[in-house]
């Protein structure tokens, strides 16, 4: 594996981890916006909405940059220069490494959110209230969807790796 390929893979993994981080930040913004809406503070709601859209744009831009424009990042940051050798001895294809990274990220999402989901479900049953009346219904659903996302990343890692690899070939 060349130094350039190593940096490509590492930057793509960082881009995927960025999405993992976004999965926790975005719901917090929705929660803040909903609180401002319920209070009736429309000035704060407008400011939060504008900031939220800006953050979404930044996440999208950086993700696209990390996953699809890795050559540009390597070139601008001069990451592949000043190495004694141009090869790193790894006998794996980029497809395999991206697939493993997807499995690891999916596993992290899955493992982090199973306890949260089970805790919220346990508290829900202790409250003995209806699901629609329970104040943390949104968090139960959010944790449930993150568990499903982690599971899907684990089980579909080869499809995701093929998609990213094809995008690299088309770029």
Secondary structure, DSSP 8 states (H G I E B T S, - for coil): -BHHHHHHHHHHHHHHHHHHHHHHHHHHHHHHHHHHHHHT-HHHHHHHHHHHHHHHHHHHHHHHHHHH-HHHHHHHHTTTSS-S-SB------HHHHHHHHHHHHHHHHHHHHHHHHHHHHHHHHHHT--TTT-TTHHHHHHHHHHHHHHHHHHHTHHHHHHHHHHHHHH-
